[in-house]
Amino acid sequence: MSTAQANPPADRAAIMAAILAAMPGNDIVNQRQRMLTAMQKLGSVTTFEGSRFLDCYDPRARVHELRQAGTRIKTVIRAERTESGNIHRVGVYLLEGGAHG
């Protein structure tokens, strides 16, 4: 299992910041759309990125809702280092085929 840094590369961070700015708000509809848009633009989103950079309190729930709506999303697990320096297993969400947003 490979490990990643607590902060995404600058280009990923900039894309997520732009997504968050374009879709503000804490309602679940906007949270779902931010997760979906990030997967479309970046190829994948981790639970860590979803909560920290896309302002989704529980990214797992938003992914579950997207799946229920027909979006095919694959989950893989990887180790990722948090800001505190600890390594955690996190989900990495990837779109399968096309998006059904």
N, C-alpha and C positions, 0 to 999 in steps of 0.2 A: 504494500500500500504506500503510495507516494504521499508526501506532505506538501502543503501549500502554505503560503504566508498569510498572516491575518489580514493584510490589505491587498486588494487585487492590483494588477498592473494599472498604471495611470490611465491607459485607454479604456479599460473595463470600468474603472471608477468614474471616468468622465461620462461614459455612455449611461451608466446607472444613475448618475446625478441628473443627466438630461431627462431620463425617463421619469424620475421622481418629480422634477420640476414641471414636466408636461402633464403629469397625472397626480396632482396633489390630493390630499384627503386621506382619512383613515377608514373610510367605508370599504367593505369587502369587495365591492365591484371594482374600485380603483386598485386595490391591492392585487386582485386577480389579474387585472389588465397589466399592471406593472410587471408581475412575474412572467406573464405570457410574452409581453413585448421584449423583456430582457432575454428570454430564451430564444426568441426569434432573431434578435439582433446580435446576441453574443454566442449563441450555440448551446449554452448551458448556464444554469444559475445554481449556486449552492444554497443550502438552508442558511448558512452564515451570511452570504451576500444578500439574500432576500430580507433577512431581518435587519441587518446593519446598514445596508446601502439602498434598499428599496422600501424601507419603512413598513415591512410586513411583519406584524407581531408574530404570527405563526405561519411561515411559508408552507409547511406541510399541509395545513388545512386548505390553503388557497390552491395548491396543486391537486389535492383531492377533489375540490370543487371543479377545477378545470377538467379533470378526468371524467367526472360525472356529467359534464356538459359535452363530452365527446372528444376532447383533445387527448391525443395519444402522447403520453409522457413516460419516458423510461427513467428509472432511478438507479444510480450506481452509488457506491459508498467509497469515500476516500478520507484519509486523515488530513486534518487541517490545523495549523497552529493558530490559536487565538491571541488576542492582544496581551493576555497574561503570560503567554509563553507555553501554555499547556496544549497538548494535542488532543483533538476530539475527532470522532468519526462523524462525518456530515454527509447528508444526501446531496447528490449532484443530479439536477433535473435536466433532461435533454428531450427535445421534441422528437417524436418518431414520425417519419413521413412529413406530411404538411400539417400546419396548424388549423384548428377548427375554432378559432376565436370567436 
